Amino acid sequence: MRKVKIYVTLRESVLDPQGSAVMGSLHKMGYGEVKDVRIGKYLELMISDEARDIDALVNEMCHKLLTNTVIEDYRFEIEEAVSQ
């Protein structure tokens, strides 16, 4: 079993109003050192070892469903799942 961690963020060229709101709040709270905030999403998938090429499979799922590739970038990590 493999655990896939997917990190999705808006592209640098895309305005992030949620990130801007969080940054404004942080500044009001006295955290003026914060220069930028980008909000994203995190997904975890458990994929069987019998699956076809996991890299290709994850890329396919990200392009078809998990991300909006017009405005979002993604990266992922694959690791061995620890059985409990």
PDB file of N, CA, C and O in Angstrom, chain B, residues numbered from 101:
ATOM      1  N   MET B 101       0.854  -1.173   0.000  1.00  0.00           N
ATOM      2  CA  MET B 101       0.000   0.000   0.000  1.00  0.00           C
ATOM      3  C   MET B 101       0.899   1.235   0.000  1.00  0.00           C
ATOM      4  O   MET B 101       1.912   1.282   0.698  1.00  0.00           O
ATOM      5  N   ARG B 102       0.518   2.215  -0.781  1.00  0.00           N
ATOM      6  CA  ARG B 102       1.253   3.478  -0.857  1.00  0.00           C
ATOM      7  C   ARG B 102       0.354   4.626  -0.400  1.00  0.00           C
ATOM      8  O   ARG B 102      -0.841   4.656  -0.696  1.00  0.00           O
ATOM      9  N   LYS B 103       0.957   5.567   0.326  1.00  0.00           N
ATOM     10  CA  LYS B 103       0.249   6.790   0.699  1.00  0.00           C
ATOM     11  C   LYS B 103       0.745   7.887  -0.233  1.00  0.00           C
ATOM     12  O   LYS B 103       1.948   8.110  -0.367  1.00  0.00           O
ATOM     13  N   VAL B 104      -0.195   8.563  -0.870  1.00  0.00           N
ATOM     14  CA  VAL B 104       0.135   9.678  -1.762  1.00  0.00           C
ATOM     15  C   VAL B 104      -0.364  10.958  -1.113  1.00  0.00           C
ATOM     16  O   VAL B 104      -1.546  11.083  -0.794  1.00  0.00           O
ATOM     17  N   LYS B 105       0.537  11.900  -0.921  1.00  0.00           N
ATOM     18  CA  LYS B 105       0.198  13.212  -0.367  1.00  0.00           C
ATOM     19  C   LYS B 105       0.227  14.217  -1.511  1.00  0.00           C
ATOM     20  O   LYS B 105       1.252  14.403  -2.167  1.00  0.00           O
ATOM     21  N   ILE B 106      -0.922  14.867  -1.742  1.00  0.00           N
ATOM     22  CA  ILE B 106      -1.047  15.814  -2.851  1.00  0.00           C
ATOM     23  C   ILE B 106      -1.239  17.212  -2.276  1.00  0.00           C
ATOM     24  O   ILE B 106      -2.104  17.436  -1.429  1.00  0.00           O
ATOM     25  N   TYR B 107      -0.428  18.142  -2.745  1.00  0.00           N
ATOM     26  CA  TYR B 107      -0.494  19.547  -2.325  1.00  0.00           C
ATOM     27  C   TYR B 107      -0.933  20.376  -3.528  1.00  0.00           C
ATOM     28  O   TYR B 107      -0.287  20.357  -4.576  1.00  0.00           O
ATOM     29  N   VAL B 108      -2.033  21.098  -3.367  1.00  0.00           N
ATOM     30  CA  VAL B 108      -2.601  21.897  -4.460  1.00  0.00           C
ATOM     31  C   VAL B 108      -2.572  23.366  -4.048  1.00  0.00           C
ATOM     32  O   VAL B 108      -3.022  23.716  -2.957  1.00  0.00           O
ATOM     33  N   THR B 109      -2.047  24.218  -4.913  1.00  0.00           N
ATOM     34  CA  THR B 109      -2.014  25.658  -4.653  1.00  0.00           C
ATOM     35  C   THR B 109      -2.450  26.410  -5.908  1.00  0.00           C
ATOM     36  O   THR B 109      -2.348  25.907  -7.027  1.00  0.00           O
ATOM     37  N   LEU B 110      -2.936  27.621  -5.688  1.00  0.00           N
ATOM     38  CA  LEU B 110      -3.248  28.474  -6.826  1.00  0.00           C
ATOM     39  C   LEU B 110      -1.951  28.874  -7.520  1.00  0.00           C
ATOM     40  O   LEU B 110      -0.921  29.042  -6.868  1.00  0.00           O
ATOM     41  N   ARG B 111      -2.000  29.022  -8.807  1.00  0.00           N
ATOM     42  CA  ARG B 111      -0.822  29.486  -9.549  1.00  0.00           C
ATOM     43  C   ARG B 111      -0.451  30.885  -9.087  1.00  0.00           C
ATOM     44  O   ARG B 111      -1.309  31.650  -8.648  1.00  0.00           O
ATOM     45  N   GLU B 112       0.810  31.209  -9.187  1.00  0.00           N
ATOM     46  CA  GLU B 112       1.302  32.515  -8.744  1.00  0.00           C
ATOM     47  C   GLU B 112       0.556  33.661  -9.432  1.00  0.00           C
ATOM     48  O   GLU B 112       0.341  34.711  -8.828  1.00  0.00           O
ATOM     49  N   SER B 113       0.164  33.465 -10.685  1.00  0.00           N
ATOM     50  CA  SER B 113      -0.503  34.527 -11.445  1.00  0.00           C
ATOM     51  C   SER B 113      -1.972  34.707 -11.067  1.00  0.00           C
ATOM     52  O   SER B 113      -2.613  35.645 -11.541  1.00  0.00           O
ATOM     53  N   VAL B 114      -2.515  33.833 -10.230  1.00  0.00           N
ATOM     54  CA  VAL B 114      -3.928  33.880  -9.862  1.00  0.00           C
ATOM     55  C   VAL B 114      -4.082  34.582  -8.512  1.00  0.00           C
ATOM     56  O   VAL B 114      -3.404  34.240  -7.543  1.00  0.00           O
ATOM     57  N   LEU B 115      -4.975  35.557  -8.462  1.00  0.00           N
ATOM     58  CA  LEU B 115      -5.264  36.271  -7.225  1.00  0.00           C
ATOM     59  C   LEU B 115      -5.835  35.306  -6.190  1.00  0.00           C
ATOM     60  O   LEU B 115      -6.686  34.474  -6.505  1.00  0.00           O
ATOM     61  N   ASP B 116      -5.357  35.427  -4.948  1.00  0.00           N
ATOM     62  CA  ASP B 116      -5.825  34.571  -3.858  1.00  0.00           C
ATOM     63  C   ASP B 116      -6.507  35.437  -2.808  1.00  0.00           C
ATOM     64  O   ASP B 116      -5.865  35.838  -1.838  1.00  0.00           O
ATOM     65  N   PRO B 117      -7.808  35.739  -2.979  1.00  0.00           N
ATOM     66  CA  PRO B 117      -8.487  36.625  -2.036  1.00  0.00           C
ATOM     67  C   PRO B 117      -8.545  36.050  -0.619  1.00  0.00           C
ATOM     68  O   PRO B 117      -8.490  36.808   0.350  1.00  0.00           O
ATOM     69  N   GLN B 118      -8.653  34.757  -0.484  1.00  0.00           N
ATOM     70  CA  GLN B 118      -8.669  34.147   0.847  1.00  0.00           C
ATOM     71  C   GLN B 118      -7.309  34.342   1.528  1.00  0.00           C
ATOM     72  O   GLN B 118      -7.247  34.663   2.715  1.00  0.00           O
ATOM     73  N   GLY B 119      -6.235  34.150   0.782  1.00  0.00           N
ATOM     74  CA  GLY B 119      -4.899  34.382   1.322  1.00  0.00           C
ATOM     75  C   GLY B 119      -4.699  35.839   1.711  1.00  0.00           C
ATOM     76  O   GLY B 119      -4.090  36.131   2.740  1.00  0.00           O
ATOM     77  N   SER B 120      -5.209  36.754   0.894  1.00  0.00           N
ATOM     78  CA  SER B 120      -5.100  38.184   1.200  1.00  0.00           C
ATOM     79  C   SER B 120      -5.857  38.531   2.484  1.00  0.00           C
ATOM     80  O   SER B 120      -5.385  39.326   3.297  1.00  0.00           O
ATOM     81  N   ALA B 121      -7.028  37.931   2.656  1.00  0.00           N
ATOM     82  CA  ALA B 121      -7.814  38.183   3.874  1.00  0.00           C
ATOM     83  C   ALA B 121      -7.085  37.668   5.111  1.00  0.00           C
ATOM     84  O   ALA B 121      -7.067  38.336   6.145  1.00  0.00           O
ATOM     85  N   VAL B 122      -6.486  36.490   5.008  1.00  0.00           N
ATOM     86  CA  VAL B 122      -5.739  35.932   6.133  1.00  0.00           C
ATOM     87  C   VAL B 122      -4.525  36.806   6.442  1.00  0.00           C
ATOM     88  O   VAL B 122      -4.224  37.062   7.608  1.00  0.00           O
ATOM     89  N   MET B 123      -3.832  37.259   5.406  1.00  0.00           N
ATOM     90  CA  MET B 123      -2.675  38.119   5.619  1.00  0.00           C
ATOM     91  C   MET B 123      -3.092  39.422   6.306  1.00  0.00           C
ATOM     92  O   MET B 123      -2.405  39.886   7.216  1.00  0.00           O
ATOM     93  N   GLY B 124      -4.208  40.015   5.880  1.00  0.00           N
ATOM     94  CA  GLY B 124      -4.706  41.232   6.518  1.00  0.00           C
ATOM     95  C   GLY B 124      -5.009  41.013   7.990  1.00  0.00           C
ATOM     96  O   GLY B 124      -4.692  41.856   8.829  1.00  0.00           O
ATOM     97  N   SER B 125      -5.621  39.882   8.298  1.00  0.00           N
ATOM     98  CA  SER B 125      -5.927  39.562   9.696  1.00  0.00           C
ATOM     99  C   SER B 125      -4.654  39.359  10.506  1.00  0.00           C
ATOM    100  O   SER B 125      -4.560  39.818  11.645  1.00  0.00           O
ATOM    101  N   LEU B 126      -3.690  38.686   9.934  1.00  0.00           N
ATOM    102  CA  LEU B 126      -2.417  38.488  10.637  1.00  0.00           C
ATOM    103  C   LEU B 126      -1.735  39.822  10.919  1.00  0.00           C
ATOM    104  O   LEU B 126      -1.184  40.027  12.001  1.00  0.00           O
ATOM    105  N   HIS B 127      -1.775  40.728   9.942  1.00  0.00           N
ATOM    106  CA  HIS B 127      -1.181  42.058  10.150  1.00  0.00           C
ATOM    107  C   HIS B 127      -1.892  42.797  11.288  1.00  0.00           C
ATOM    108  O   HIS B 127      -1.244  43.420  12.129  1.00  0.00           O
ATOM    109  N   LYS B 128      -3.227  42.723  11.308  1.00  0.00           N
ATOM    110  CA  LYS B 128      -3.994  43.384  12.373  1.00  0.00           C
ATOM    111  C   LYS B 128      -3.681  42.801  13.744  1.00  0.00           C
ATOM    112  O   LYS B 128      -3.803  43.484  14.761  1.00  0.00           O
ATOM    113  N   MET B 129      -3.277  41.535  13.763  1.00  0.00           N
ATOM    114  CA  MET B 129      -2.940  40.870  15.019  1.00  0.00           C
ATOM    115  C   MET B 129      -1.493  41.126  15.438  1.00  0.00           C
ATOM    116  O   MET B 129      -1.039  40.629  16.469  1.00  0.00           O
ATOM    117  N   GLY B 130      -0.774  41.906  14.627  1.00  0.00           N
ATOM    118  CA  GLY B 130       0.592  42.252  14.987  1.00  0.00           C
ATOM    119  C   GLY B 130       1.672  41.424  14.309  1.00  0.00           C
ATOM    120  O   GLY B 130       2.843  41.522  14.676  1.00  0.00           O
ATOM    121  N   TYR B 131       1.304  40.618  13.338  1.00  0.00           N
ATOM    122  CA  TYR B 131       2.277  39.797  12.620  1.00  0.00           C
ATOM    123  C   TYR B 131       2.647  40.442  11.281  1.00  0.00           C
ATOM    124  O   TYR B 131       2.415  39.874  10.214  1.00  0.00           O
ATOM    125  N   GLY B 132       3.216  41.620  11.365  1.00  0.00           N
ATOM    126  CA  GLY B 132       3.578  42.366  10.167  1.00  0.00           C
ATOM    127  C   GLY B 132       4.696  41.741   9.360  1.00  0.00           C
ATOM    128  O   GLY B 132       4.933  42.127   8.216  1.00  0.00           O
ATOM    129  N   GLU B 133       5.386  40.777   9.951  1.00  0.00           N
ATOM    130  CA  GLU B 133       6.478  40.100   9.239  1.00  0.00           C
ATOM    131  C   GLU B 133       5.970  39.251   8.077  1.00  0.00           C
ATOM    132  O   GLU B 133       6.719  38.944   7.151  1.00  0.00           O
ATOM    133  N   VAL B 134       4.696  38.875   8.131  1.00  0.00           N
ATOM    134  CA  VAL B 134       4.129  38.032   7.077  1.00  0.00           C
ATOM    135  C   VAL B 134       3.978  38.868   5.817  1.00  0.00           C
ATOM    136  O   VAL B 134       3.291  39.889   5.818  1.00  0.00           O
ATOM    137  N   LYS B 135       4.619  38.431   4.748  1.00  0.00           N
ATOM    138  CA  LYS B 135       4.630  39.195   3.503  1.00  0.00           C
ATOM    139  C   LYS B 135       3.673  38.644   2.444  1.00  0.00           C
ATOM    140  O   LYS B 135       3.308  39.360   1.511  1.00  0.00           O
ATOM    141  N   ASP B 136       3.264  37.380   2.577  1.00  0.00           N
ATOM    142  CA  ASP B 136       2.326  36.808   1.613  1.00  0.00           C
ATOM    143  C   ASP B 136       1.705  35.557   2.220  1.00  0.00           C
ATOM    144  O   ASP B 136       2.351  34.843   2.987  1.00  0.00           O
ATOM    145  N   VAL B 137       0.460  35.300   1.875  1.00  0.00           N
ATOM    146  CA  VAL B 137      -0.232  34.079   2.286  1.00  0.00           C
ATOM    147  C   VAL B 137      -0.926  33.521   1.055  1.00  0.00           C
ATOM    148  O   VAL B 137      -1.641  34.236   0.353  1.00  0.00           O
ATOM    149  N   ARG B 138      -0.709  32.243   0.801  1.00  0.00           N
ATOM    150  CA  ARG B 138      -1.398  31.533  -0.270  1.00  0.00           C
ATOM    151  C   ARG B 138      -2.120  30.361   0.369  1.00  0.00           C
ATOM    152  O   ARG B 138      -1.509  29.579   1.098  1.00  0.00           O
ATOM    153  N   ILE B 139      -3.401  30.230   0.105  1.00  0.00           N
ATOM    154  CA  ILE B 139      -4.205  29.151   0.656  1.00  0.00           C
ATOM    155  C   ILE B 139      -4.290  28.029  -0.378  1.00  0.00           C
ATOM    156  O   ILE B 139      -4.472  28.287  -1.568  1.00  0.00           O
ATOM    157  N   GLY B 140      -4.160  26.809   0.070  1.00  0.00           N
ATOM    158  CA  GLY B 140      -4.232  25.658  -0.827  1.00  0.00           C
ATOM    159  C   GLY B 140      -5.046  24.546  -0.215  1.00  0.00           C
ATOM    160  O   GLY B 140      -5.802  24.758   0.733  1.00  0.00           O
ATOM    161  N   LYS B 141      -4.886  23.359  -0.763  1.00  0.00           N
ATOM    162  CA  LYS B 141      -5.558  22.192  -0.202  1.00  0.00           C
ATOM    163  C   LYS B 141      -4.597  21.006  -0.190  1.00  0.00           C
ATOM    164  O   LYS B 141      -3.632  20.949  -0.951  1.00  0.00           O
ATOM    165  N   TYR B 142      -4.893  20.077   0.691  1.00  0.00           N
ATOM    166  CA  TYR B 142      -4.056  18.901   0.893  1.00  0.00           C
ATOM    167  C   TYR B 142      -4.933  17.669   0.815  1.00  0.00           C
ATOM    168  O   TYR B 142      -5.995  17.623   1.435  1.00  0.00           O
ATOM    169  N   LEU B 143      -4.504  16.676   0.065  1.00  0.00           N
ATOM    170  CA  LEU B 143      -5.255  15.429  -0.065  1.00  0.00           C
ATOM    171  C   LEU B 143      -4.327  14.263   0.225  1.00  0.00           C
ATOM    172  O   LEU B 143      -3.136  14.317  -0.084  1.00  0.00           O
ATOM    173  N   GLU B 144      -4.869  13.211   0.820  1.00  0.00           N
ATOM    174  CA  GLU B 144      -4.133  11.964   1.022  1.00  0.00           C
ATOM    175  C   GLU B 144      -4.906  10.838   0.359  1.00  0.00           C
ATOM    176  O   GLU B 144      -6.110  10.689   0.564  1.00  0.00           O
ATOM    177  N   LEU B 145      -4.202  10.051  -0.434  1.00  0.00           N
ATOM    178  CA  LEU B 145      -4.795   8.885  -1.086  1.00  0.00           C
ATOM    179  C   LEU B 145      -4.021   7.650  -0.657  1.00  0.00           C
ATOM    180  O   LEU B 145      -2.798   7.694  -0.523  1.00  0.00           O
ATOM    181  N   MET B 146      -4.721   6.560  -0.443  1.00  0.00           N
ATOM    182  CA  MET B 146      -4.095   5.264  -0.211  1.00  0.00           C
ATOM    183  C   MET B 146      -4.308   4.456  -1.491  1.00  0.00           C
ATOM    184  O   MET B 146      -5.443   4.258  -1.925  1.00  0.00           O
ATOM    185  N   ILE B 147      -3.217   3.995  -2.087  1.00  0.00           N
ATOM    186  CA  ILE B 147      -3.293   3.299  -3.370  1.00  0.00           C
ATOM    187  C   ILE B 147      -2.600   1.946  -3.227  1.00  0.00           C
ATOM    188  O   ILE B 147      -1.506   1.859  -2.670  1.00  0.00           O
ATOM    189  N   SER B 148      -3.230   0.911  -3.725  1.00  0.00           N
ATOM    190  CA  SER B 148      -2.667  -0.435  -3.601  1.00  0.00           C
ATOM    191  C   SER B 148      -1.394  -0.552  -4.426  1.00  0.00           C
ATOM    192  O   SER B 148      -1.219   0.129  -5.436  1.00  0.00           O
ATOM    193  N   ASP B 149      -0.518  -1.427  -3.974  1.00  0.00           N
ATOM    194  CA  ASP B 149       0.745  -1.667  -4.685  1.00  0.00           C
ATOM    195  C   ASP B 149       0.504  -2.305  -6.045  1.00  0.00           C
ATOM    196  O   ASP B 149       1.363  -2.236  -6.924  1.00  0.00           O
ATOM    197  N   GLU B 150      -0.650  -2.919  -6.223  1.00  0.00           N
ATOM    198  CA  GLU B 150      -0.954  -3.582  -7.497  1.00  0.00           C
ATOM    199  C   GLU B 150      -1.369  -2.579  -8.574  1.00  0.00           C
ATOM    200  O   GLU B 150      -1.518  -2.944  -9.740  1.00  0.00           O
ATOM    201  N   ALA B 151      -1.551  -1.333  -8.190  1.00  0.00           N
ATOM    202  CA  ALA B 151      -1.993  -0.309  -9.149  1.00  0.00           C
ATOM    203  C   ALA B 151      -0.948  -0.140 -10.244  1.00  0.00           C
ATOM    204  O   ALA B 151       0.240  -0.384 -10.036  1.00  0.00           O
ATOM    205  N   ARG B 152      -1.416   0.280 -11.408  1.00  0.00           N
ATOM    206  CA  ARG B 152      -0.477   0.577 -12.496  1.00  0.00           C
ATOM    207  C   ARG B 152       0.475   1.668 -12.039  1.00  0.00           C
ATOM    208  O   ARG B 152       0.429   2.057 -10.872  1.00  0.00           O
ATOM    209  N   ASP B 153       1.307   2.158 -12.880  1.00  0.00           N
ATOM    210  CA  ASP B 153       2.305   3.172 -12.539  1.00  0.00           C
ATOM    211  C   ASP B 153       1.673   4.274 -11.683  1.00  0.00           C
ATOM    212  O   ASP B 153       0.827   5.030 -12.161  1.00  0.00           O
ATOM    213  N   ILE B 154       2.087   4.358 -10.427  1.00  0.00           N
ATOM    214  CA  ILE B 154       1.432   5.266  -9.475  1.00  0.00           C
ATOM    215  C   ILE B 154       1.628   6.727  -9.880  1.00  0.00           C
ATOM    216  O   ILE B 154       0.697   7.522  -9.750  1.00  0.00           O
ATOM    217  N   ASP B 155       2.810   7.100 -10.364  1.00  0.00           N
ATOM    218  CA  ASP B 155       3.029   8.478 -10.812  1.00  0.00           C
ATOM    219  C   ASP B 155       2.035   8.861 -11.898  1.00  0.00           C
ATOM    220  O   ASP B 155       1.406   9.918 -11.832  1.00  0.00           O
ATOM    221  N   ALA B 156       1.898   8.005 -12.890  1.00  0.00           N
ATOM    222  CA  ALA B 156       0.970   8.285 -13.995  1.00  0.00           C
ATOM    223  C   ALA B 156      -0.466   8.315 -13.495  1.00  0.00           C
ATOM    224  O   ALA B 156      -1.257   9.156 -13.922  1.00  0.00           O
ATOM    225  N   LEU B 157      -0.807   7.398 -12.588  1.00  0.00           N
ATOM    226  CA  LEU B 157      -2.161   7.330 -12.042  1.00  0.00           C
ATOM    227  C   LEU B 157      -2.521   8.611 -11.292  1.00  0.00           C
ATOM    228  O   LEU B 157      -3.604   9.163 -11.485  1.00  0.00           O
ATOM    229  N   VAL B 158      -1.612   9.085 -10.434  1.00  0.00           N
ATOM    230  CA  VAL B 158      -1.872  10.300  -9.660  1.00  0.00           C
ATOM    231  C   VAL B 158      -1.965  11.509 -10.583  1.00  0.00           C
ATOM    232  O   VAL B 158      -2.856  12.341 -10.413  1.00  0.00           O
ATOM    233  N   ASN B 159      -1.074  11.623 -11.547  1.00  0.00           N
ATOM    234  CA  ASN B 159      -1.157  12.732 -12.503  1.00  0.00           C
ATOM    235  C   ASN B 159      -2.486  12.715 -13.244  1.00  0.00           C
ATOM    236  O   ASN B 159      -3.106  13.761 -13.437  1.00  0.00           O
ATOM    237  N   GLU B 160      -2.921  11.543 -13.655  1.00  0.00           N
ATOM    238  CA  GLU B 160      -4.196  11.430 -14.366  1.00  0.00           C
ATOM    239  C   GLU B 160      -5.360  11.879 -13.483  1.00  0.00           C
ATOM    240  O   GLU B 160      -6.228  12.626 -13.935  1.00  0.00           O
ATOM    241  N   MET B 161      -5.384  11.423 -12.219  1.00  0.00           N
ATOM    242  CA  MET B 161      -6.465  11.805 -11.305  1.00  0.00           C
ATOM    243  C   MET B 161      -6.457  13.305 -11.036  1.00  0.00           C
ATOM    244  O   MET B 161      -7.514  13.931 -10.963  1.00  0.00           O
ATOM    245  N   CYS B 162      -5.264  13.883 -10.889  1.00  0.00           N
ATOM    246  CA  CYS B 162      -5.175  15.328 -10.644  1.00  0.00           C
ATOM    247  C   CYS B 162      -5.688  16.118 -11.838  1.00  0.00           C
ATOM    248  O   CYS B 162      -6.387  17.117 -11.668  1.00  0.00           O
ATOM    249  N   HIS B 163      -5.350  15.682 -13.034  1.00  0.00           N
ATOM    250  CA  HIS B 163      -5.793  16.404 -14.231  1.00  0.00           C
ATOM    251  C   HIS B 163      -7.281  16.236 -14.499  1.00  0.00           C
ATOM    252  O   HIS B 163      -7.928  17.156 -15.000  1.00  0.00           O
ATOM    253  N   LYS B 164      -7.828  15.077 -14.172  1.00  0.00           N
ATOM    254  CA  LYS B 164      -9.235  14.820 -14.481  1.00  0.00           C
ATOM    255  C   LYS B 164     -10.204  15.282 -13.401  1.00  0.00           C
ATOM    256  O   LYS B 164     -11.343  15.629 -13.713  1.00  0.00           O
ATOM    257  N   LEU B 165      -9.770  15.296 -12.107  1.00  0.00           N
ATOM    258  CA  LEU B 165     -10.740  15.559 -11.051  1.00  0.00           C
ATOM    259  C   LEU B 165     -10.213  16.398  -9.890  1.00  0.00           C
ATOM    260  O   LEU B 165     -10.896  17.320  -9.446  1.00  0.00           O
ATOM    261  N   LEU B 166      -9.036  16.106  -9.398  1.00  0.00           N
ATOM    262  CA  LEU B 166      -8.594  16.662  -8.115  1.00  0.00           C
ATOM    263  C   LEU B 166      -8.120  18.104  -8.174  1.00  0.00           C
ATOM    264  O   LEU B 166      -8.100  18.780  -7.146  1.00  0.00           O
ATOM    265  N   THR B 167      -7.741  18.592  -9.340  1.00  0.00           N
ATOM    266  CA  THR B 167      -7.278  19.975  -9.465  1.00  0.00           C
ATOM    267  C   THR B 167      -7.909  20.643 -10.683  1.00  0.00           C
ATOM    268  O   THR B 167      -8.387  19.983 -11.606  1.00  0.00           O
ATOM    269  N   ASN B 168      -7.895  21.959 -10.655  1.00  0.00           N
ATOM    270  CA  ASN B 168      -8.265  22.744 -11.826  1.00  0.00           C
ATOM    271  C   ASN B 168      -6.953  23.236 -12.421  1.00  0.00           C
ATOM    272  O   ASN B 168      -6.408  24.250 -11.983  1.00  0.00           O
ATOM    273  N   THR B 169      -6.450  22.523 -13.412  1.00  0.00           N
ATOM    274  CA  THR B 169      -5.111  22.807 -13.933  1.00  0.00           C
ATOM    275  C   THR B 169      -5.003  24.156 -14.649  1.00  0.00           C
ATOM    276  O   THR B 169      -3.904  24.583 -15.000  1.00  0.00           O
ATOM    277  N   VAL B 170      -6.116  24.814 -14.864  1.00  0.00           N
ATOM    278  CA  VAL B 170      -6.068  26.156 -15.459  1.00  0.00           C
ATOM    279  C   VAL B 170      -5.558  27.168 -14.438  1.00  0.00           C
ATOM    280  O   VAL B 170      -4.804  28.076 -14.789  1.00  0.00           O
ATOM    281  N   ILE B 171      -5.965  27.017 -13.174  1.00  0.00           N
ATOM    282  CA  ILE B 171      -5.586  28.004 -12.148  1.00  0.00           C
ATOM    283  C   ILE B 171      -4.778  27.418 -10.994  1.00  0.00           C
ATOM    284  O   ILE B 171      -4.296  28.162 -10.141  1.00  0.00           O
ATOM    285  N   GLU B 172      -4.624  26.088 -10.956  1.00  0.00           N
ATOM    286  CA  GLU B 172      -3.933  25.472  -9.824  1.00  0.00           C
ATOM    287  C   GLU B 172      -2.714  24.675 -10.271  1.00  0.00           C
ATOM    288  O   GLU B 172      -2.682  24.113 -11.365  1.00  0.00           O
ATOM    289  N   ASP B 173      -1.719  24.641  -9.403  1.00  0.00           N
ATOM    290  CA  ASP B 173      -0.560  23.775  -9.552  1.00  0.00           C
ATOM    291  C   ASP B 173      -0.652  22.704  -8.482  1.00  0.00           C
ATOM    292  O   ASP B 173      -1.312  22.893  -7.460  1.00  0.00           O
ATOM    293  N   TYR B 174      -0.005  21.604  -8.710  1.00  0.00           N
ATOM    294  CA  TYR B 174       0.028  20.552  -7.695  1.00  0.00           C
ATOM    295  C   TYR B 174       1.380  19.855  -7.710  1.00  0.00           C
ATOM    296  O   TYR B 174       2.115  19.880  -8.697  1.00  0.00           O
ATOM    297  N   ARG B 175       1.672  19.239  -6.584  1.00  0.00           N
ATOM    298  CA  ARG B 175       2.825  18.364  -6.473  1.00  0.00           C
ATOM    299  C   ARG B 175       2.416  17.240  -5.546  1.00  0.00           C
ATOM    300  O   ARG B 175       1.468  17.385  -4.774  1.00  0.00           O
ATOM    301  N   PHE B 176       3.112  16.133  -5.613  1.00  0.00           N
ATOM    302  CA  PHE B 176       2.750  15.023  -4.746  1.00  0.00           C
ATOM    303  C   PHE B 176       3.982  14.240  -4.318  1.00  0.00           C
ATOM    304  O   PHE B 176       5.034  14.273  -4.957  1.00  0.00           O
ATOM    305  N   GLU B 177       3.801  13.535  -3.207  1.00  0.00           N
ATOM    306  CA  GLU B 177       4.829  12.665  -2.649  1.00  0.00           C
ATOM    307  C   GLU B 177       4.207  11.287  -2.485  1.00  0.00           C
ATOM    308  O   GLU B 177       3.045  11.154  -2.103  1.00  0.00           O
ATOM    309  N   ILE B 178       5.002  10.268  -2.780  1.00  0.00           N
ATOM    310  CA  ILE B 178       4.545   8.886  -2.609  1.00  0.00           C
ATOM    311  C   ILE B 178       5.428   8.253  -1.541  1.00  0.00           C
ATOM    312  O   ILE B 178       6.654   8.342  -1.594  1.00  0.00           O
ATOM    313  N   GLU B 179       4.782   7.614  -0.576  1.00  0.00           N
ATOM    314  CA  GLU B 179       5.553   6.940   0.468  1.00  0.00           C
ATOM    315  C   GLU B 179       4.904   5.599   0.796  1.00  0.00           C
ATOM    316  O   GLU B 179       3.726   5.373   0.518  1.00  0.00           O
ATOM    317  N   GLU B 180       5.683   4.738   1.380  1.00  0.00           N
ATOM    318  CA  GLU B 180       5.177   3.436   1.819  1.00  0.00           C
ATOM    319  C   GLU B 180       4.223   3.672   2.991  1.00  0.00           C
ATOM    320  O   GLU B 180       4.559   4.380   3.940  1.00  0.00           O
ATOM    321  N   ALA B 181       3.035   3.075   2.917  1.00  0.00           N
ATOM    322  CA  ALA B 181       2.069   3.225   4.010  1.00  0.00           C
ATOM    323  C   ALA B 181       2.465   2.287   5.143  1.00  0.00           C
ATOM    324  O   ALA B 181       2.827   1.132   4.918  1.00  0.00           O
ATOM    325  N   VAL B 182       2.389   2.800   6.344  1.00  0.00           N
ATOM    326  CA  VAL B 182       2.714   2.001   7.516  1.00  0.00           C
ATOM    327  C   VAL B 182       1.459   1.276   7.962  1.00  0.00           C
ATOM    328  O   VAL B 182       0.433   1.904   8.220  1.00  0.00           O
ATOM    329  N   SER B 183       1.536  -0.031   8.053  1.00  0.00           N
ATOM    330  CA  SER B 183       0.358  -0.801   8.495  1.00  0.00           C
ATOM    331  C   SER B 183       0.218  -0.672  10.009  1.00  0.00           C
ATOM    332  O   SER B 183       1.206  -0.605  10.740  1.00  0.00           O
ATOM    333  N   GLN B 184      -1.028  -0.639  10.456  1.00  0.00           N
ATOM    334  CA  GLN B 184      -1.289  -0.463  11.885  1.00  0.00           C
ATOM    335  C   GLN B 184      -1.853  -1.702  12.503  1.00  0.00           C
ATOM    336  O   GLN B 184      -2.131  -1.723  13.702  1.00  0.00           O
TER     337      GLN B 184
END
